Amino acid sequence: MTDFPATYGSWAVIAGGSDGVGAAFARGLAARGMNIVLVARRAPVLEDCATALEKDYGVRTRTLSLDLSTEEAIGELEHATADLDIGIFVYNAGSDSRTVEFLDRTLDEHRALVHRNCVSVLEAAYRFGGPMVTRGRGALVLVTSGAAWAGGRNLASYGASKAFDLILAEGLWAEWRERGVHVLGLVLGATDTPSLRRTLEIGDRVLADPHDVAEQALEHLADGPTWIHGSENPTGGSPFGALDRRSAVLAMSTPRH
């Protein structure tokens, strides 16, 4: 097994680390000996997660309650971790709290979503990826979504933001892959998280397990630029294959039960 602290650095930041996939990443990295910075909005949930990590794995933790849709959030995060050797940054925040048509959101809601899912991701990659490149070691994981493959009904701004994350990860991988920094764009389908259960009626849908998602990503950090969880060809292309764009959009827009 890879010695994560020696390979990447002694601390990992999990943005969106209070539950679901983010908490699974935190546990997986703590089990590999890394100290953990947990970032999310809900302070009590963060503290509970941090306490469990310290008890179960004997690592150090730090928590920071931040709304990543705000202009100052990533700067505050950088300042709060300036004394730490950040070796891995996982940007997992950015799930969609409501599945509705474009005009059924306010403009401010769209702006907040785009800031959290695009602007803050870009800023985090710049502020935290830069020192990794300078040191010649580190890893950046951008958690994106199958909604990035094509536009779809009720997914306009969310899917667009996740496409931004996917292309950003691939571009950074191309730039940093020979400079000691691993970049992985992790593409998720329906995953059993509290946010998904709040958003959708699950019914009998088969959902990915957050633990499996995180473990697979951590085992394949060096296999970027893209890892498609649950795919028979996880380093392959779009599941829509040779479909024309219109057909892909219509397929994405078909209700799935």
Backbone as CSV, one residue per row, in Angstrom:
resi,resn,N_x,N_y,N_z,CA_x,CA_y,CA_z,C_x,C_y,C_z
1,MET,0.841,-1.199,0.000,0.000,0.000,0.000,0.875,1.247,0.000
2,THR,0.456,2.271,-0.730,1.181,3.520,-0.792,1.252,4.180,0.583
3,ASP,2.429,4.685,0.936,2.591,5.474,2.151,2.118,6.884,1.821
4,PHE,0.882,7.193,2.143,0.280,8.456,1.725,0.985,9.674,2.306
5,PRO,1.280,9.731,3.621,1.964,10.920,4.145,3.320,11.158,3.491
6,ALA,4.078,10.090,3.239,5.383,10.241,2.618,5.267,10.632,1.152
7,THR,4.252,10.109,0.474,4.083,10.356,-0.952,3.502,11.732,-1.231
8,TYR,2.510,12.132,-0.423,1.766,13.342,-0.735,1.976,14.482,0.262
9,GLY,2.075,14.175,1.535,2.114,15.179,2.591,1.293,14.686,3.767
10,SER,1.415,15.338,4.894,0.832,14.789,6.125,-0.618,15.175,6.370
11,TRP,-1.137,16.172,5.630,-2.509,16.619,5.848,-3.320,16.547,4.560
12,ALA,-4.596,16.237,4.714,-5.547,16.259,3.596,-6.694,17.195,3.940
13,VAL,-7.139,17.958,2.957,-8.304,18.823,3.114,-9.468,18.187,2.368
14,ILE,-10.603,18.075,3.052,-11.823,17.569,2.432,-12.850,18.686,2.444
15,ALA,-13.084,19.288,1.308,-14.120,20.314,1.187,-15.442,19.629,0.897
16,GLY,-16.383,19.768,1.808,-17.609,18.988,1.751,-17.405,17.675,2.476
17,GLY,-16.841,17.769,3.686,-16.412,16.565,4.382,-17.251,16.151,5.558
18,SER,-18.473,16.648,5.658,-19.252,16.367,6.864,-19.990,15.033,6.821
19,ASP,-20.370,14.577,5.631,-21.081,13.301,5.529,-20.915,12.749,4.118
20,GLY,-21.579,11.624,3.841,-21.570,11.056,2.501,-20.185,10.754,1.974
21,VAL,-19.941,11.106,0.723,-18.668,10.802,0.059,-17.516,11.535,0.742
22,GLY,-17.732,12.763,1.147,-16.663,13.515,1.810,-16.209,12.859,3.093
23,ALA,-17.147,12.427,3.913,-16.792,11.736,5.158,-16.102,10.413,4.865
24,ALA,-16.502,9.739,3.788,-15.844,8.483,3.402,-14.404,8.739,2.974
25,PHE,-14.164,9.830,2.247,-12.789,10.206,1.915,-11.991,10.474,3.188
26,ALA,-12.591,11.177,4.124,-11.888,11.488,5.370,-11.485,10.209,6.103
27,ARG,-12.394,9.262,6.182,-12.080,8.002,6.860,-10.991,7.232,6.101
28,GLY,-11.110,7.190,4.777,-10.113,6.468,3.985,-8.729,7.065,4.107
29,LEU,-8.647,8.379,4.117,-7.349,9.034,4.244,-6.801,8.922,5.663
30,ALA,-7.674,9.034,6.656,-7.226,8.853,8.041,-6.713,7.437,8.259
31,ALA,-7.368,6.454,7.660,-6.907,5.072,7.775,-5.538,4.886,7.143
32,ARG,-5.186,5.775,6.222,-3.875,5.737,5.566,-2.862,6.638,6.266
33,GLY,-3.216,7.135,7.436,-2.270,7.862,8.263,-2.224,9.355,8.059
34,MET,-3.172,9.905,7.313,-3.151,11.340,7.063,-4.009,12.080,8.075
35,ASN,-3.535,13.247,8.508,-4.337,14.144,9.326,-5.345,14.847,8.417
36,ILE,-6.476,15.258,8.986,-7.609,15.676,8.169,-8.117,17.059,8.551
37,VAL,-8.296,17.905,7.529,-9.025,19.157,7.671,-10.395,18.966,7.041
38,LEU,-11.437,19.143,7.838,-12.816,18.978,7.362,-13.453,20.343,7.159
39,VAL,-14.056,20.537,5.996,-14.661,21.817,5.664,-16.095,21.587,5.206
40,ALA,-17.032,22.287,5.815,-18.433,22.255,5.401,-19.146,23.358,6.171
41,ARG,-20.440,23.493,5.942,-21.184,24.563,6.608,-21.608,24.196,8.017
42,ARG,-21.942,22.939,8.268,-22.569,22.551,9.533,-21.513,22.189,10.572
43,ALA,-21.217,23.114,11.461,-20.160,22.916,12.451,-20.384,21.689,13.348
44,PRO,-21.592,21.454,13.891,-21.759,20.294,14.773,-21.463,18.963,14.077
45,VAL,-21.881,18.842,12.828,-21.623,17.600,12.091,-20.129,17.434,11.837
46,LEU,-19.456,18.529,11.512,-18.009,18.485,11.322,-17.307,18.014,12.586
47,GLU,-17.712,18.572,13.715,-17.063,18.209,14.976,-17.280,16.742,15.312
48,ASP,-18.476,16.239,15.053,-18.749,14.815,15.304,-17.853,13.937,14.439
49,CYS,-17.727,14.308,13.169,-16.885,13.536,12.246,-15.428,13.584,12.691
50,ALA,-14.959,14.762,13.066,-13.569,14.915,13.504,-13.284,14.087,14.754
51,THR,-14.207,14.118,15.713,-14.034,13.341,16.945,-13.918,11.854,16.641
52,ALA,-14.756,11.374,15.731,-14.719,9.952,15.360,-13.401,9.597,14.677
53,LEU,-12.885,10.478,13.825,-11.617,10.205,13.146,-10.468,10.122,14.141
54,GLU,-10.435,11.034,15.092,-9.363,11.022,16.081,-9.426,9.762,16.946
55,LYS,-10.642,9.389,17.317,-10.819,8.204,18.160,-10.477,6.920,17.414
56,ASP,-10.943,6.807,16.173,-10.797,5.545,15.430,-9.427,5.372,14.801
57,TYR,-8.760,6.468,14.425,-7.520,6.348,13.656,-6.320,7.027,14.306
58,GLY,-6.538,7.753,15.386,-5.432,8.386,16.083,-4.764,9.506,15.304
59,VAL,-5.493,10.135,14.403,-4.937,11.234,13.615,-5.352,12.571,14.218
60,ARG,-4.706,13.622,13.766,-5.107,14.964,14.148,-6.133,15.498,13.159
61,THR,-6.992,16.367,13.628,-8.005,16.950,12.756,-8.108,18.453,13.003
62,ARG,-8.677,19.108,12.027,-9.015,20.522,12.153,-10.320,20.710,11.390
63,THR,-11.235,21.492,11.929,-12.513,21.728,11.256,-12.676,23.211,10.962
64,LEU,-13.389,23.479,9.881,-13.645,24.856,9.488,-15.036,24.936,8.883
65,SER,-15.895,25.719,9.519,-17.254,25.909,9.022,-17.249,27.044,8.004
66,LEU,-17.470,26.697,6.734,-17.436,27.667,5.649,-18.547,27.398,4.659
67,ASP,-19.078,28.444,4.092,-19.993,28.342,2.965,-19.165,28.571,1.707
68,LEU,-18.936,27.517,0.949,-18.041,27.585,-0.200,-18.644,28.309,-1.398
69,SER,-19.861,28.800,-1.251,-20.450,29.607,-2.312,-20.151,31.089,-2.140
70,THR,-19.399,31.440,-1.089,-19.099,32.841,-0.835,-17.733,33.215,-1.398
71,GLU,-17.555,34.496,-1.642,-16.354,35.008,-2.293,-15.094,34.765,-1.475
72,GLU,-15.209,34.861,-0.158,-14.022,34.828,0.691,-13.665,33.441,1.217
73,ALA,-14.468,32.410,0.922,-14.323,31.113,1.588,-12.954,30.467,1.373
74,ILE,-12.496,30.374,0.141,-11.247,29.659,-0.124,-10.055,30.422,0.439
75,GLY,-10.107,31.737,0.402,-9.049,32.521,1.030,-8.981,32.265,2.520
76,GLU,-10.145,32.169,3.168,-10.182,31.857,4.600,-9.618,30.464,4.868
77,LEU,-9.947,29.531,3.989,-9.439,28.170,4.141,-7.918,28.138,3.995
78,GLU,-7.407,28.854,3.016,-5.952,28.915,2.843,-5.286,29.496,4.091
79,HIS,-5.838,30.575,4.611,-5.264,31.214,5.795,-5.300,30.271,7.003
80,ALA,-6.412,29.542,7.153,-6.589,28.670,8.319,-5.712,27.430,8.263
81,THR,-5.146,27.123,7.103,-4.312,25.923,6.956,-2.879,26.264,6.547
82,ALA,-2.511,27.529,6.665,-1.206,27.976,6.173,-0.044,27.283,6.888
83,ASP,-0.279,26.788,8.092,0.787,26.144,8.858,0.866,24.643,8.626
84,LEU,0.046,24.119,7.738,-0.033,22.672,7.540,0.607,22.247,6.212
85,ASP,1.105,21.015,6.193,1.647,20.412,4.974,0.498,19.728,4.231
86,ILE,-0.190,20.495,3.377,-1.359,19.962,2.675,-0.897,19.136,1.481
87,GLY,-1.126,17.837,1.562,-0.687,16.939,0.493,-1.788,16.513,-0.441
88,ILE,-3.028,16.491,0.055,-4.168,16.077,-0.768,-5.311,17.050,-0.524
89,PHE,-5.943,17.474,-1.604,-7.133,18.317,-1.501,-8.249,17.628,-2.278
90,VAL,-9.335,17.325,-1.581,-10.516,16.728,-2.214,-11.628,17.771,-2.205
91,TYR,-12.058,18.187,-3.394,-13.184,19.128,-3.466,-14.434,18.311,-3.781
92,ASN,-15.197,18.047,-2.729,-16.384,17.214,-2.837,-17.673,18.012,-2.702
93,ALA,-17.587,19.272,-2.280,-18.791,20.084,-2.132,-19.410,20.338,-3.493
94,GLY,-20.718,20.582,-3.518,-21.330,20.972,-4.781,-22.494,20.135,-5.241
95,SER,-23.108,19.359,-4.342,-24.307,18.627,-4.733,-25.455,19.613,-4.945
96,ASP,-26.466,19.167,-5.667,-27.601,20.029,-5.970,-28.722,19.720,-4.982
97,SER,-29.169,20.725,-4.265,-30.177,20.508,-3.219,-31.587,20.397,-3.766
98,ARG,-31.802,20.843,-5.018,-33.142,20.764,-5.625,-33.009,20.432,-7.106
99,THR,-33.859,19.552,-7.582,-33.897,19.224,-8.999,-35.122,19.890,-9.600
100,VAL,-34.907,21.066,-10.177,-36.012,21.850,-10.727,-35.577,22.481,-12.038
101,GLU,-36.554,22.996,-12.782,-36.231,23.641,-14.041,-35.503,24.963,-13.804
102,PHE,-34.808,25.406,-14.829,-33.899,26.556,-14.751,-34.590,27.788,-14.162
103,LEU,-35.765,28.120,-14.631,-36.431,29.349,-14.200,-37.149,29.215,-12.867
104,ASP,-37.148,28.007,-12.306,-37.744,27.817,-10.990,-36.746,28.053,-9.856
105,ARG,-35.531,28.424,-10.192,-34.559,28.901,-9.217,-34.441,30.418,-9.357
106,THR,-34.039,31.043,-8.291,-33.732,32.470,-8.396,-32.355,32.636,-9.031
107,LEU,-32.118,33.824,-9.559,-30.808,34.102,-10.136,-29.717,34.004,-9.073
108,ASP,-30.021,34.431,-7.864,-29.032,34.334,-6.788,-28.693,32.870,-6.477
109,GLU,-29.681,31.987,-6.557,-29.410,30.563,-6.340,-28.479,30.013,-7.410
110,HIS,-28.711,30.401,-8.666,-27.812,29.971,-9.737,-26.400,30.493,-9.510
111,ARG,-26.296,31.741,-9.149,-24.981,32.341,-8.919,-24.241,31.625,-7.786
112,ALA,-24.948,31.312,-6.706,-24.313,30.617,-5.581,-23.835,29.236,-5.999
113,LEU,-24.652,28.528,-6.782,-24.271,27.195,-7.249,-23.017,27.269,-8.112
114,VAL,-22.999,28.218,-9.039,-21.849,28.348,-9.933,-20.606,28.773,-9.163
115,HIS,-20.770,29.633,-8.173,-19.600,30.031,-7.385,-19.038,28.842,-6.619
116,ARG,-19.901,28.074,-5.972,-19.452,26.918,-5.192,-18.841,25.848,-6.088
117,ASN,-19.466,25.578,-7.226,-19.066,24.455,-8.070,-18.011,24.805,-9.099
118,CYS,-17.799,26.075,-9.368,-16.824,26.478,-10.391,-15.767,27.417,-9.830
119,VAL,-16.191,28.591,-9.378,-15.220,29.604,-8.949,-14.407,29.116,-7.753
120,SER,-15.058,28.558,-6.749,-14.327,28.075,-5.578,-13.443,26.883,-5.909
121,VAL,-13.883,26.047,-6.832,-13.062,24.912,-7.264,-11.793,25.429,-7.942
122,LEU,-11.966,26.378,-8.853,-10.828,26.977,-9.541,-9.859,27.617,-8.549
123,GLU,-10.397,28.364,-7.597,-9.552,29.049,-6.622,-8.830,28.056,-5.725
124,ALA,-9.517,26.988,-5.322,-8.878,25.969,-4.486,-7.744,25.281,-5.240
125,ALA,-7.981,24.978,-6.517,-6.934,24.347,-7.321,-5.716,25.258,-7.430
126,TYR,-5.967,26.549,-7.571,-4.867,27.513,-7.719,-4.110,27.698,-6.405
127,ARG,-4.870,27.955,-5.331,-4.227,28.260,-4.047,-3.539,27.044,-3.432
128,PHE,-4.135,25.859,-3.567,-3.567,24.668,-2.931,-2.745,23.825,-3.903
129,GLY,-3.092,23.862,-5.186,-2.318,23.109,-6.165,-0.959,23.735,-6.437
130,GLY,-0.892,25.071,-6.390,0.370,25.749,-6.649,1.503,25.282,-5.749
131,PRO,1.298,25.277,-4.424,2.354,24.776,-3.539,2.695,23.304,-3.783
132,MET,1.717,22.498,-4.173,2.000,21.097,-4.489,2.958,21.003,-5.671
133,VAL,2.697,21.783,-6.707,3.558,21.775,-7.883,4.958,22.259,-7.512
134,THR,5.042,23.291,-6.680,6.340,23.808,-6.245,7.130,22.747,-5.490
135,ARG,6.429,21.976,-4.626,7.105,20.927,-3.853,7.375,19.683,-4.685
136,GLY,6.619,19.516,-5.758,6.776,18.326,-6.587,6.070,17.108,-6.039
137,ARG,5.011,17.310,-5.242,4.220,16.187,-4.725,2.864,16.705,-4.283
138,GLY,1.867,15.825,-4.337,0.524,16.183,-3.907,-0.519,15.538,-4.790
139,ALA,-1.785,15.724,-4.424,-2.883,15.186,-5.216,-4.108,16.068,-5.054
140,LEU,-4.828,16.234,-6.147,-6.059,17.016,-6.183,-7.161,16.134,-6.752
141,VAL,-8.251,15.998,-6.018,-9.414,15.236,-6.485,-10.586,16.194,-6.624
142,LEU,-11.129,16.299,-7.821,-12.327,17.100,-8.054,-13.479,16.137,-8.304
143,VAL,-14.431,16.133,-7.397,-15.573,15.220,-7.514,-16.616,15.865,-8.409
144,THR,-16.876,15.230,-9.540,-17.860,15.742,-10.474,-18.982,14.717,-10.623
145,SER,-19.734,14.791,-11.691,-20.979,14.030,-11.769,-21.240,13.572,-13.200
146,GLY,-22.010,12.500,-13.318,-22.452,12.076,-14.638,-23.288,13.128,-15.341
147,ALA,-23.801,14.109,-14.578,-24.525,15.229,-15.192,-23.620,16.063,-16.090
148,ALA,-22.296,15.863,-15.989,-21.352,16.613,-16.813,-21.311,16.129,-18.255
149,TRP,-21.841,14.926,-18.525,-21.683,14.352,-19.864,-22.508,15.065,-20.921
150,ALA,-23.662,15.589,-20.545,-24.536,16.255,-21.522,-25.544,17.099,-20.761
151,GLY,-26.085,18.095,-21.440,-27.148,18.879,-20.831,-28.381,18.032,-20.591
152,GLY,-29.208,18.450,-19.647,-30.417,17.686,-19.365,-31.461,18.528,-18.664
153,ARG,-32.699,18.158,-18.815,-33.800,18.846,-18.153,-33.578,18.854,-16.643
154,ASN,-33.835,19.985,-16.014,-33.671,20.166,-14.571,-32.211,20.128,-14.111
155,LEU,-31.284,20.113,-15.064,-29.869,19.996,-14.718,-29.016,21.096,-15.348
156,ALA,-29.640,22.135,-15.881,-28.912,23.073,-16.739,-27.678,23.673,-16.056
157,SER,-27.867,24.411,-14.977,-26.710,25.061,-14.354,-25.863,24.057,-13.576
158,TYR,-26.496,23.071,-12.940,-25.732,22.068,-12.202,-24.846,21.261,-13.142
159,GLY,-25.421,20.737,-14.227,-24.633,19.961,-15.178,-23.514,20.778,-15.792
160,ALA,-23.805,22.045,-16.103,-22.775,22.916,-16.665,-21.633,23.105,-15.690
161,SER,-21.957,23.268,-14.401,-20.903,23.468,-13.406,-20.059,22.214,-13.244
162,LYS,-20.683,21.054,-13.324,-19.937,19.814,-13.175,-19.092,19.511,-14.414
163,ALA,-19.548,19.961,-15.582,-18.713,19.858,-16.774,-17.469,20.719,-16.633
164,PHE,-17.622,21.894,-16.033,-16.473,22.759,-15.751,-15.452,22.010,-14.899
165,ASP,-15.920,21.355,-13.833,-15.017,20.635,-12.940,-14.295,19.503,-13.671
166,LEU,-15.017,18.787,-14.518,-14.426,17.671,-15.253,-13.313,18.150,-16.178
167,ILE,-13.595,19.195,-16.957,-12.601,19.700,-17.899,-11.431,20.342,-17.161
168,LEU,-11.705,21.033,-16.048,-10.624,21.605,-15.253,-9.685,20.515,-14.754
169,ALA,-10.245,19.433,-14.217,-9.419,18.337,-13.713,-8.562,17.746,-14.831
170,GLU,-9.147,17.545,-15.982,-8.396,16.954,-17.086,-7.268,17.881,-17.553
171,GLY,-7.550,19.175,-17.602,-6.519,20.121,-18.006,-5.376,20.206,-17.011
172,LEU,-5.718,20.217,-15.719,-4.679,20.272,-14.703,-3.851,18.989,-14.686
173,TRP,-4.494,17.874,-14.910,-3.754,16.608,-15.011,-2.720,16.701,-16.131
174,ALA,-3.124,17.238,-17.274,-2.199,17.353,-18.402,-1.014,18.257,-18.065
175,GLU,-1.258,19.308,-17.279,-0.188,20.243,-16.926,0.706,19.730,-15.807
176,TRP,0.131,19.010,-14.850,0.860,18.677,-13.631,1.332,17.237,-13.563
177,ARG,0.966,16.391,-14.505,1.230,14.955,-14.380,2.722,14.632,-14.354
178,GLU,3.550,15.464,-14.958,4.985,15.219,-14.941,5.694,16.079,-13.891
179,ARG,4.905,16.702,-13.011,5.482,17.563,-11.977,5.208,17.035,-10.574
180,GLY,4.840,15.756,-10.500,4.698,15.095,-9.214,3.348,15.232,-8.541
181,VAL,2.381,15.856,-9.220,1.064,16.073,-8.624,0.017,15.259,-9.385
182,HIS,-0.688,14.414,-8.663,-1.757,13.620,-9.262,-3.060,14.411,-9.240
183,VAL,-3.762,14.428,-10.366,-5.067,15.082,-10.451,-6.064,14.057,-10.966
184,LEU,-7.208,13.983,-10.276,-8.238,13.019,-10.653,-9.596,13.693,-10.690
185,GLY,-10.265,13.632,-11.832,-11.657,14.045,-11.935,-12.523,12.820,-11.684
186,LEU,-13.165,12.772,-10.536,-13.941,11.601,-10.122,-15.398,11.799,-10.521
187,VAL,-15.862,11.000,-11.478,-17.221,11.136,-11.998,-18.131,10.158,-11.271
188,LEU,-19.155,10.698,-10.595,-20.075,9.868,-9.824,-21.440,9.806,-10.489
189,GLY,-22.048,8.636,-10.377,-23.460,8.508,-10.683,-24.250,8.667,-9.395
190,ALA,-25.428,8.084,-9.340,-26.252,8.179,-8.133,-25.563,7.457,-6.981
191,THR,-25.285,8.203,-5.917,-24.539,7.685,-4.772,-25.363,7.892,-3.507
192,ASP,-25.297,6.918,-2.617,-26.148,6.921,-1.425,-25.623,7.915,-0.395
193,THR,-26.018,9.171,-0.568,-25.614,10.239,0.339,-26.852,10.919,0.908
194,PRO,-26.709,11.566,2.055,-27.854,12.294,2.609,-28.404,13.344,1.658
195,SER,-27.523,14.033,0.923,-28.004,15.080,0.012,-28.831,14.489,-1.111
196,LEU,-28.443,13.337,-1.639,-29.237,12.711,-2.704,-30.590,12.282,-2.174
197,ARG,-30.620,11.737,-0.976,-31.893,11.281,-0.419,-32.824,12.455,-0.100
198,ARG,-32.244,13.607,0.176,-33.072,14.796,0.375,-33.626,15.324,-0.946
199,THR,-32.935,15.047,-2.035,-33.272,15.646,-3.329,-34.211,14.789,-4.150
200,LEU,-34.008,13.454,-4.131,-34.717,12.569,-5.039,-35.522,11.516,-4.280
201,GLU,-36.536,11.007,-4.952,-37.227,9.812,-4.461,-36.434,8.610,-4.969
202,ILE,-35.850,7.860,-4.043,-34.912,6.823,-4.424,-35.611,5.602,-5.002
203,GLY,-36.725,5.198,-4.387,-37.417,4.008,-4.857,-36.506,2.794,-4.804
204,ASP,-36.467,2.045,-5.916,-35.640,0.840,-5.962,-34.345,1.062,-6.748
205,ARG,-33.942,2.310,-6.895,-32.702,2.599,-7.608,-31.503,2.017,-6.866
206,VAL,-30.545,1.515,-7.617,-29.311,1.014,-7.038,-28.337,2.174,-6.907
207,LEU,-27.883,2.423,-5.690,-26.998,3.555,-5.419,-25.597,3.065,-5.071
208,ALA,-24.602,3.839,-5.487,-23.228,3.520,-5.128,-23.003,3.775,-3.645
209,ASP,-22.119,2.992,-3.048,-21.779,3.150,-1.644,-20.647,4.169,-1.499
210,PRO,-20.806,5.209,-0.653,-19.757,6.228,-0.516,-18.389,5.661,-0.156
211,HIS,-18.369,4.621,0.695,-17.090,3.999,1.057,-16.401,3.424,-0.172
212,ASP,-17.153,2.725,-1.017,-16.569,2.152,-2.228,-16.071,3.251,-3.164
213,VAL,-16.846,4.337,-3.260,-16.443,5.464,-4.101,-15.094,6.013,-3.659
214,ALA,-14.977,6.318,-2.366,-13.743,6.915,-1.854,-12.567,5.964,-1.968
215,GLU,-12.767,4.700,-1.603,-11.665,3.746,-1.656,-11.161,3.558,-3.079
216,GLN,-12.077,3.472,-4.029,-11.670,3.291,-5.424,-10.872,4.501,-5.913
217,ALA,-11.334,5.693,-5.554,-10.614,6.904,-5.963,-9.225,6.957,-5.340
218,LEU,-9.110,6.637,-4.056,-7.816,6.696,-3.392,-6.847,5.648,-3.934
219,GLU,-7.381,4.521,-4.350,-6.526,3.488,-4.934,-6.058,3.858,-6.337
220,HIS,-6.750,4.817,-6.953,-6.435,5.159,-8.347,-6.093,6.637,-8.512
221,LEU,-5.537,7.258,-7.476,-5.166,8.665,-7.568,-4.219,8.930,-8.730
222,ALA,-3.360,7.967,-9.026,-2.355,8.163,-10.076,-2.860,7.778,-11.456
223,ASP,-4.132,7.414,-11.566,-4.661,6.895,-12.830,-5.571,7.888,-13.535
224,GLY,-5.314,9.199,-13.326,-6.122,10.226,-13.981,-5.896,10.242,-15.478
225,PRO,-6.582,11.152,-16.154,-7.237,12.318,-15.553,-8.645,12.066,-15.011
226,THR,-9.297,10.999,-15.460,-10.711,10.813,-15.139,-10.942,9.399,-14.641
227,TRP,-11.741,9.292,-13.579,-12.137,7.965,-13.095,-13.650,7.970,-12.955
228,ILE,-14.306,7.075,-13.684,-15.772,7.015,-13.714,-16.220,5.874,-12.806
229,HIS,-16.679,6.219,-11.631,-17.042,5.177,-10.681,-18.237,4.379,-11.194
230,GLY,-18.129,3.060,-11.073,-19.215,2.173,-11.473,-19.206,1.792,-12.934
231,SER,-18.284,2.337,-13.710,-18.215,2.033,-15.132,-17.383,0.784,-15.376
232,GLU,-17.740,0.020,-16.405,-16.916,-1.118,-16.795,-15.582,-0.651,-17.370
233,ASN,-15.543,0.594,-17.804,-14.320,1.184,-18.343,-14.090,2.522,-17.649
234,PRO,-13.613,2.498,-16.398,-13.582,3.719,-15.576,-12.670,4.816,-16.090
235,THR,-11.718,4.492,-16.952,-10.867,5.539,-17.524,-11.306,5.891,-18.941
236,GLY,-12.474,5.417,-19.335,-12.960,5.635,-20.695,-13.685,6.960,-20.868
237,GLY,-14.441,7.029,-21.967,-15.116,8.271,-22.307,-16.559,8.297,-21.845
238,SER,-17.325,9.195,-22.433,-18.730,9.372,-22.082,-19.517,8.090,-22.302
239,PRO,-20.418,7.758,-21.388,-21.257,6.563,-21.580,-22.204,6.706,-22.763
240,PHE,-22.371,7.922,-23.276,-23.226,8.114,-24.453,-22.520,7.730,-25.743
241,GLY,-21.241,7.461,-25.665,-20.506,6.940,-26.807,-20.657,7.786,-28.054
242,ALA,-21.108,7.143,-29.123,-21.202,7.807,-30.422,-22.542,8.511,-30.636
243,LEU,-23.383,8.575,-29.610,-24.667,9.267,-29.758,-24.445,10.727,-30.152
244,ASP,-25.290,11.247,-31.040,-25.225,12.675,-31.336,-25.668,13.461,-30.110
245,ARG,-25.317,14.748,-30.085,-25.565,15.560,-28.902,-27.052,15.643,-28.558
246,ARG,-27.916,15.778,-29.565,-29.347,15.870,-29.280,-29.845,14.608,-28.586
247,SER,-29.429,13.453,-29.091,-29.874,12.191,-28.492,-29.356,12.048,-27.065
248,ALA,-28.121,12.508,-26.831,-27.563,12.439,-25.477,-28.344,13.327,-24.521
249,VAL,-28.712,14.536,-24.976,-29.485,15.449,-24.132,-30.858,14.858,-23.833
250,LEU,-31.505,14.274,-24.819,-32.819,13.659,-24.603,-32.716,12.474,-23.645
251,ALA,-31.643,11.700,-23.775,-31.444,10.567,-22.869,-31.213,11.069,-21.444
252,MET,-30.441,12.142,-21.307,-30.183,12.703,-19.975,-31.465,13.280,-19.363
253,SER,-32.368,13.684,-20.209,-33.604,14.331,-19.745,-34.726,13.355,-19.454
254,THR,-34.527,12.085,-19.745,-35.558,11.086,-19.493,-35.574,10.720,-18.028
255,PRO,-36.717,10.801,-17.362,-36.767,10.456,-15.925,-36.271,9.043,-15.690
256,ARG,-35.441,8.872,-14.636,-34.934,7.549,-14.281,-35.541,7.128,-12.953
257,HIS,-36.062,5.949,-12.916,-36.757,5.469,-11.717,-35.988,4.316,-11.078
